[in-house]
């Protein structure tokens, strides 16, 4: 059984995009910023994820 490299890469990219979207939604950023970051990650998946990773809003920290 052989897995296509492009298919595996797309699956990994999908996982990274979902991870970014979950963190964007859970962040302290305002609604407008969340919409812009979400659109960036959805429209430009690889580049959007990299930009989000470097400069995007972070998820809320859980209080102990």
C-alpha positions as CSV (number, residue, x, y, z in Angstrom):
1,X,0.0,0.0,0.0
2,X,1.5,3.3,-1.1
3,X,0.5,6.7,0.1
4,X,0.9,9.6,-2.4
5,X,3.4,12.2,-1.2
6,X,1.1,15.1,-2.3
7,X,-1.8,13.5,-0.5
8,X,0.2,13.2,2.7
9,X,1.5,16.7,2.4
10,X,-2.0,18.0,2.0
11,X,-3.2,16.1,5.0
12,X,-0.4,17.5,7.1
13,X,-1.2,21.0,5.9
14,X,-4.9,20.5,6.7
15,X,-3.9,19.5,10.2
16,X,-1.7,22.5,10.7
17,X,-4.5,24.8,9.4
18,X,-7.0,23.3,11.8
19,X,-4.5,23.7,14.7
20,X,-4.0,27.4,13.7
21,X,-7.8,28.0,13.4
22,X,-8.5,26.5,16.8
23,X,-5.8,28.7,18.4
24,X,-7.1,31.8,16.6
25,X,-10.6,31.2,17.8
26,X,-9.4,30.7,21.4
27,X,-7.2,33.8,21.4
28,X,-7.8,37.1,23.2
29,X,-7.8,39.0,19.9
30,X,-10.8,41.0,18.8
31,X,-13.4,39.7,16.4
32,X,-12.0,41.7,13.4
33,X,-8.5,40.3,14.0
34,X,-9.8,36.8,14.3
35,X,-11.6,37.1,11.0
36,X,-8.5,38.4,9.2
37,X,-6.3,35.7,10.6
38,X,-8.8,33.0,9.8
39,X,-9.1,34.3,6.2
40,X,-5.3,34.4,5.9
41,X,-4.9,30.8,7.0
42,X,-7.8,29.6,4.8
43,X,-6.9,31.4,1.6
44,X,-3.1,30.9,1.8
45,X,-2.7,27.8,3.9
46,X,1.1,27.3,4.0
47,X,2.1,31.0,3.9
48,X,-0.8,31.9,6.2
49,X,0.2,29.3,8.7
50,X,3.8,30.4,8.8
51,X,2.8,34.1,9.2
52,X,0.3,33.1,12.0
53,X,3.0,31.0,13.7
54,X,5.4,33.9,13.7
55,X,3.0,36.9,14.4
56,X,-0.5,35.6,15.1
57,X,-2.6,35.8,18.2
58,X,-2.0,33.2,20.8
59,X,-4.5,31.1,22.7
60,X,-5.6,32.2,26.1
61,X,-3.5,30.9,29.0
62,X,-5.4,28.7,31.5
63,X,-5.3,30.0,35.0
64,X,-4.1,27.7,37.7
